[in-house]
Amino acid sequence: MAFTSRHVELNTPDGSDSEFEDLGDYNAPSGRLVDEGGRNENGVREVVIAVMGVTGAGKSYLIRAITEKAVRVGDGLEACTQAVEGVTMKYRDVSLTLLDSPGFKDTYRSDTDVLYEISSYLAGTYSQGSKLSGIIYVHPITDVRMDGPSLRSLRMFRKLVGEDSLDNIILATTHWGEVEEETGRRREADLVSKFWKPFLDGGARMVRYDGGRESGLALVDMLVNKSRVVLDIQRETVDEKKDLIDTGAGQVLNEELRKIQAMYQEELKKHKEELELADEKSKKEIAAIMQEMGDKLAEAERAREDLRRAGTQRDRQQRDFLKKLQLQQLVHQQEKATLEKRQNELTSLVQELQAQVNKGRGAAPAASLATVSMTSFVAYLG
């Protein structure tokens, strides 16, 4: 299912695309309708696997290695993936789409922006009937420790997925070629016993990704035949119509931002007291520190405000649009089926008349044959 978060391929019964006029700058994800078994109109099973993780973990690299298609790969901590993008390939007997997602702990984007981007995309595709077969969560084994942003990302990811979907999760460690084996093994043991233990206890699996294509395809093989799942973030935003801040992932992020706000407010209060007692030289240094902390406090406040606003009226408009889109596509399919049925009936009648002509029963059936054939042809064009 070749999804993209940048456009919608809409074929309405009358061929119009007027539904876009009322949506402003909304860019909905696109995709073909699938049946309950995940098969598209050609009978091919669609398998969609998302790749997630913090910035720099190797999401885009993994997708490029598996698909052997051009995927821009970032360098260091600068993210190259700004929106959810799908890369599709034929794999065995399925149409496989790997979703490349923006990473948390981004240099230039807040976690609020990233969570909004991912949740909006997943809600949109779910509204169209698409479900994931699994998620590959990548983590660089080069990380010396699990810092605050990484832990926040992991907690948000767990809430985004939900407990019932953990069996469809693969936790993949990356960048093994950049660490000593013993160092990597020690960090891997920490992940198993501490940070990833709740995931593993719930059914997720942990795998080393060695950077090659075969290793990547092995990850796909672990998920390709899994039953499709509905993530908690999809159920909450679409079925329960919750605002993003009220979802499990949104609550985790909001609480973390609240703690950050409180920390900087306390630090600013402390430095303000120090400023009153400091000499002129120290005052300049303290003022510079306070300016930096004030900027970070303002950033946290903006992120919380963005989270409060995210997923309200605009998201509901998107969901309503996608439901309308799905209905239009179903109507289109029904009309197409009706025309095909009419064509088959006319074809059968033509064959009967042709049989009469072949038996030499006169010219009248031949005239009727010509009339019905023309009718059939017009119906076919219609």
NORHU-V834358 format. One record per residue. N is the residue number from 1. RES is the residue in one letter. PSI is psi in whole degrees, 0 to 359 (999 if undefined). OMEGA is omega in radians with two decimals (999 if undefined). BURIAL is 1 if it has 9 or more other ideal C-beta (glycine too) atoms within 8 Angstrom, else 0. Layout:
N;RES;PSI;OMEGA;BURIAL  N;RES;PSI;OMEGA;BURIAL
//
This chain:
1;M;104;-3.01;1  2;A;82;-3.12;0  3;F;152;2.94;1  4;T;145;-3.13;1  5;S;17;-3.05;1  6;R;348;3.13;0  7;H;167;3.09;0  8;V;127;3.06;1  9;E;103;-3.01;0  10;L;121;3.04;1  11;N;97;3.13;0  12;T;162;-3.11;1  13;P;326;-3.12;0  14;D;4;3.08;0  15;G;7;-3.08;0  16;S;164;3.05;0  17;D;33;-3.05;0  18;S;345;-3.12;0  19;E;340;-3.12;1  20;F;342;-2.98;0  21;E;331;-3.05;0  22;D;8;-3.00;0  23;L;0;3.09;1  24;G;233;-3.08;0  25;D;16;-3.13;0  26;Y;127;3.09;1  27;N;104;-3.08;0  28;A;151;3.05;1  29;P;153;-3.14;1  30;S;166;3.11;1  31;G;156;3.12;1  32;R;149;3.05;0  33;L;144;3.07;1  34;V;157;3.11;1  35;D;185;-3.09;0  36;E;335;3.12;0  37;G;2;3.12;0  38;G;17;-3.13;1  39;R;141;3.13;1  40;N;185;-3.05;1  41;E;344;3.09;0  42;N;4;3.12;0  43;G;6;-3.14;0  44;V;134;-3.13;1  45;R;129;3.12;1  46;E;124;3.10;1  47;V;123;-3.12;1  48;V;124;3.14;1  49;I;126;3.12;1  50;A;145;3.06;1  51;V;121;-3.06;1  52;M;170;3.13;1  53;G;177;-3.14;1  54;V;163;3.10;1  55;T;135;3.11;1  56;G;2;-3.10;1  57;A;340;3.11;1  58;G;28;-3.12;1  59;K;307;-3.11;1  60;S;322;3.11;1  61;Y;315;3.14;1  62;L;315;-3.12;1  63;I;319;3.12;1  64;R;320;3.14;1  65;A;320;-3.10;1  66;I;311;-3.01;1  67;T;340;-3.05;1  68;E;35;3.09;0  69;K;160;-3.08;0  70;A;110;3.06;0  71;V;125;-3.11;1  72;R;129;-3.10;0  73;V;132;-3.13;0  74;G;169;3.13;1  75;D;122;3.14;0  76;G;223;-3.07;0  77;L;6;3.08;0  78;E;122;-3.09;1  79;A;142;3.05;1  80;C;343;3.14;0  81;T;113;-3.09;1  82;Q;345;3.14;0  83;A;159;3.09;1  84;V;126;-3.10;1  85;E;139;-3.13;1  86;G;139;3.05;1  87;V;121;-3.01;1  88;T;143;3.07;1  89;M;157;3.02;1  90;K;125;-3.13;0  91;Y;118;-3.04;1  92;R;241;-3.10;0  93;D;21;-3.11;0  94;V;163;2.97;1  95;S;111;-3.03;1  96;L;127;3.05;1  97;T;125;3.06;1  98;L;124;-3.12;1  99;L;119;3.06;1  100;D;124;-3.04;1  101;S;153;3.04;1  102;P;149;-3.10;1  103;G;147;2.99;1  104;F;168;-3.10;1  105;K;42;-3.12;1  106;D;148;-3.13;1  107;T;322;-2.99;0  108;Y;351;-3.11;0  109;R;144;3.11;1  110;S;158;3.08;1  111;D;333;3.07;1  112;T;314;3.12;1  113;D;316;-3.09;1  114;V;315;3.12;1  115;L;319;3.11;1  116;Y;316;3.14;1  117;E;312;-3.09;1  118;I;314;-3.09;1  119;S;321;3.12;1  120;S;318;-3.14;1  121;Y;312;-3.12;1  122;L;323;3.10;1  123;A;319;-3.13;1  124;G;313;-3.12;1  125;T;325;3.09;1  126;Y;322;3.09;1  127;S;335;3.11;1  128;Q;0;3.12;1  129;G;4;-3.12;0  130;S;139;3.07;1  131;K;154;3.13;1  132;L;147;2.98;1  133;S;342;3.11;1  134;G;176;3.10;1  135;I;135;3.00;1  136;I;115;3.12;1  137;Y;116;-3.06;1  138;V;142;-3.12;1  139;H;128;-3.13;1  140;P;123;3.14;1  141;I;350;3.11;1  142;T;344;3.12;0  143;D;123;-3.09;1  144;V;323;3.12;0  145;R;165;3.10;0  146;M;96;-3.07;1  147;D;179;-3.07;0  148;G;309;3.12;0  149;P;324;3.13;1  150;S;320;3.10;1  151;L;320;3.10;1  152;R;317;3.10;1  153;S;317;-3.12;1  154;L;320;3.13;1  155;R;319;3.10;1  156;M;319;-3.13;1  157;F;317;-3.14;1  158;R;318;3.12;1  159;K;326;3.11;1  160;L;320;-3.10;1  161;V;309;-3.09;1  162;G;156;-3.08;1  163;E;327;-3.05;0  164;D;349;-3.08;0  165;S;6;-3.05;1  166;L;334;3.12;1  167;D;344;-3.14;0  168;N;19;-3.09;1  169;I;135;2.99;1  170;I;127;3.07;1  171;L;108;-3.03;1  172;A;124;3.05;1  173;T;141;-3.05;1  174;T;176;3.08;1  175;H;35;-3.13;1  176;W;336;3.13;1  177;G;355;-3.08;0  178;E;6;3.13;0  179;V;157;3.01;1  180;E;145;-3.09;0  181;E;316;-3.10;0  182;E;320;3.10;0  183;T;314;3.12;0  184;G;320;-3.13;1  185;R;322;3.13;0  186;R;317;3.11;0  187;R;323;3.10;1  188;E;319;3.13;1  189;A;323;3.09;0  190;D;320;3.12;1  191;L;316;-3.10;1  192;V;316;-3.01;1  193;S;339;-3.06;0  194;K;283;-2.90;0  195;F;324;-3.10;0  196;W;0;-3.08;1  197;K;315;3.13;1  198;P;324;3.10;0  199;F;311;-3.09;1  200;L;322;3.10;1  201;D;333;-3.13;0  202;G;359;3.07;1  203;G;352;3.11;0  204;A;159;3.13;1  205;R;147;-3.13;1  206;M;132;-3.06;1  207;V;146;2.99;1  208;R;132;3.02;0  209;Y;121;-3.02;1  210;D;0;3.10;0  211;G;353;-3.12;1  212;G;169;-3.11;0  213;R;317;-3.10;0  214;E;322;3.11;0  215;S;323;3.10;1  216;G;318;3.13;1  217;L;331;3.08;1  218;A;325;3.07;1  219;L;317;3.11;1  220;V;317;-3.11;1  221;D;332;3.14;0  222;M;344;-3.06;1  223;L;340;-2.94;1  224;V;331;-3.13;1  225;N;12;3.11;0  226;K;149;3.02;1  227;S;141;-3.13;0  228;R;147;-3.05;0  229;V;157;3.00;1  230;V;121;3.13;0  231;L;156;3.13;1  232;D;320;-3.11;1  233;I;329;3.10;1  234;Q;315;3.13;1  235;R;318;-3.08;1  236;E;315;-3.05;1  237;T;328;-3.08;1  238;V;302;-3.07;1  239;D;317;-3.09;0  240;E;355;3.08;0  241;K;40;3.10;0  242;K;148;2.96;1  243;D;157;-3.06;1  244;L;321;-3.10;1  245;I;338;-3.12;1  246;D;356;3.08;0  247;T;166;3.12;1  248;G;313;3.14;1  249;A;320;3.13;1  250;G;322;3.12;1  251;Q;321;3.09;1  252;V;312;-3.12;1  253;L;318;-3.14;1  254;N;318;3.13;1  255;E;320;3.11;0  256;E;317;3.13;1  257;L;324;3.09;1  258;R;318;3.12;1  259;K;320;3.12;0  260;I;317;3.09;1  261;Q;312;-3.11;1  262;A;322;-3.13;0  263;M;313;-3.13;0  264;Y;326;3.09;1  265;Q;319;3.12;1  266;E;318;3.12;0  267;E;318;3.12;1  268;L;320;3.11;1  269;K;317;-3.13;0  270;K;315;-3.13;0  271;H;329;3.10;1  272;K;321;3.09;1  273;E;320;3.12;0  274;E;325;-3.09;1  275;L;324;-3.11;1  276;E;334;-3.08;0  277;L;354;-3.02;0  278;A;158;3.03;1  279;D;177;-3.03;0  280;E;318;-3.12;0  281;K;314;-3.13;0  282;S;328;3.13;1  283;K;320;3.12;1  284;K;318;3.14;0  285;E;316;-3.14;0  286;I;322;3.14;1  287;A;322;3.11;1  288;A;319;3.12;0  289;I;318;-3.14;1  290;M;324;3.10;1  291;Q;316;3.14;0  292;E;316;3.13;0  293;M;324;3.09;1  294;G;321;3.10;1  295;D;318;-3.14;0  296;K;323;3.08;1  297;L;316;3.12;1  298;A;323;3.12;0  299;E;317;3.11;1  300;A;320;3.12;1  301;E;320;3.09;1  302;R;319;-3.13;1  303;A;320;3.11;1  304;R;320;3.12;1  305;E;320;3.08;0  306;D;321;3.14;1  307;L;322;3.11;1  308;R;321;-3.10;0  309;R;333;-3.04;0  310;A;142;2.99;1  311;G;19;3.12;1  312;T;248;-3.02;0  313;Q;319;-3.07;0  314;R;319;3.14;0  315;D;322;3.12;1  316;R;322;3.09;1  317;Q;320;3.12;1  318;Q;314;-3.12;1  319;R;319;3.11;1  320;D;320;3.12;0  321;F;315;-3.09;1  322;L;323;3.08;1  323;K;321;3.10;1  324;K;320;3.10;1  325;L;315;3.14;1  326;Q;319;3.12;1  327;L;318;3.13;0  328;Q;320;3.12;1  329;Q;322;3.10;1  330;L;318;3.09;1  331;V;317;3.12;1  332;H;317;3.13;1  333;Q;320;-3.14;1  334;Q;317;3.12;0  335;E;323;3.10;1  336;K;318;3.12;0  337;A;321;3.11;0  338;T;316;3.11;0  339;L;321;3.12;1  340;E;321;3.11;0  341;K;317;3.12;0  342;R;319;3.13;1  343;Q;319;3.13;1  344;N;320;3.12;0  345;E;317;3.13;0  346;L;322;3.11;1  347;T;319;3.11;1  348;S;320;3.13;0  349;L;319;3.10;1  350;V;319;-3.14;1  351;Q;322;3.10;0  352;E;316;3.12;0  353;L;323;3.11;1  354;Q;322;3.11;1  355;A;322;3.11;0  356;Q;318;3.12;1  357;V;318;-3.13;1  358;N;333;3.11;0  359;K;357;3.08;0  360;G;41;-3.10;0  361;R;22;3.00;0  362;G;175;-3.05;0  363;A;335;-3.09;0  364;A;314;3.10;0  365;P;327;3.13;1  366;A;320;3.09;1  367;A;318;3.10;0  368;S;323;3.12;1  369;L;316;-3.13;1  370;A;318;-3.14;0  371;T;312;-3.12;0  372;V;324;3.13;1  373;S;316;3.12;1  374;M;319;3.10;0  375;T;316;3.13;1  376;S;320;-3.13;1  377;F;317;3.12;0  378;V;317;3.12;0  379;A;322;-3.13;1  380;Y;318;3.12;0  381;L;326;-3.12;0  382;G;999;999;0
//
